[in-house]
Amino acid sequence: MEETIVIKGGNRLEGEIELQGSKNSSLPILAATVLVDGISVIENCPELTDVSAAVKILEHLGCKVFRQGTTLTVDSRFIDGCSIPDSLMREMRSSIVFLGSILGRTGQARLSSPGGCEIGLRPIDLHISSLRLMGVSVDISRGHISCTRKSYNSDTVISLSFPSVGATENIILASVLGEGRTVIHNAAREPEIRDLADFLCKCGCKVELTAQDTVIIEAVQKIHGTRHRVIPDRIVALTYLSCVGAAGGDVLIKNTDTDDYRTVLPFFEGAGCEITDKKESIRIKMNGRPKALRDIRTMPYPGFPTDAQAPLMALSCVARGSGVIVENIFEGRFKHVGELVRMGAKIRLEGRIALVEGVDSLYGTRVECPDLRGGGALVVAGLAAKGITEVCNISHIDRGYEKIEECLRGVGADIVRVNK
Ligand code: EPZ
């Protein structure tokens, strides 16, 4: 039985949305609980299939995990494994972030190489070269990564050629326990890195994020469990803002932190949205058709987030005017374009550049989610389109958007999840 999301477009969106916790913060923090010889309580953990996949990995490693609503309790006192089987790695490629924490706790790790995914090859060369610089022996053969830590360097300095989020997370997780000092230059600075560091410091680790792009880790011998509330999901917030921008309405998003995406708000204001930003809540009002968006160029944080590119492209499809979108982070992150064109969008692609010419209206039809954020874009488009849009392959959406149809129905969207 396949589930699909069916949207009858045209409704204005009015009311309140309680924002979910961050997927991209929950995953590295759940991986970090492997380091703890104790019990960790993680609050505001969204109910997503990617979080369920992370829980399966924790249980495979010997942890006991209990979920009460959005609170996950992880008992990692009896870790009895250091490997992740291919089946679990393939369920969620970002499981690579467990490499650092398994290595940090057990001194060894064996994972199957994470394949690429819908949005690109997703290489892990920066993860591997950094671990080797830290004195970890890494063998990659026949689709498996085997790591062994025989000794600790007293001092390791790593300069990342690209501020990779995953590589930064893996280096931190592999270096907080044991001995020595690790410094990362050109580290990723996404809010999710800050949240991971906050969790680890509450466990007794010593992780310092400097004002610029440097992370300094002083290893400690032992850490303890803690209680931690995951930060709100900034990408889901930007997706819901795009829904209102495209469909029109007046919506208040609660439990957010606009510090994490304030640099994106001018795009909505430029499109004619009225934004009231109160940091922990944000209100968006939109009447009529959006004006053309400013040109979008995805960049590492605090630049325009690549994960918001697809939802804002959907908004720009119905704008009055044209816009340019440049995807600088992932080479395969325009797969939603074909589906938007099926709905009547006018988009031309030139490599990593999309030229979007706004149209009066999109038209509902059957579309297929190509990936997680592309799925978010199709929901945005369906809400603005004339007629019925049937969104298929919604397992992609369920990876990162918690109860998306319930949230949107709660603000007046005509949207249901149906079993085909
Ligand atoms: C994280 O992926 C997020 N995933 C992604 O969100 C997000 O798009 C990305 O960061 C960028 O912000 C999670 O946090 C689970 P990267 P990650 O390493 O860590 C290249 C979503 O929709 N690179 O910063 O994989 C890579 O090819 C997901 O929620 C190397 O070349 O991102 C890409 O071009 C999608 N070598 C760029 O860096 C490496 O060793 C950014 O990758 C690692 C990365």
Boltz pocket constraint, residues with backbone or C-beta under 6 A from the ligand:
constraints:
  - pocket:
      binder: B
      contacts: [[A, 23], [A, 24], [A, 25], [A, 27], [A, 94], [A, 120], [A, 121], [A, 122], [A, 123], [A, 124], [A, 125], [A, 126], [A, 127], [A, 128], [A, 162], [A, 163], [A, 164], [A, 165], [A, 166], [A, 167], [A, 188], [A, 190], [A, 306], [A, 307], [A, 328], [A, 329], [A, 330], [A, 331], [A, 372], [A, 373], [A, 400]]
      max_distance: 6.0
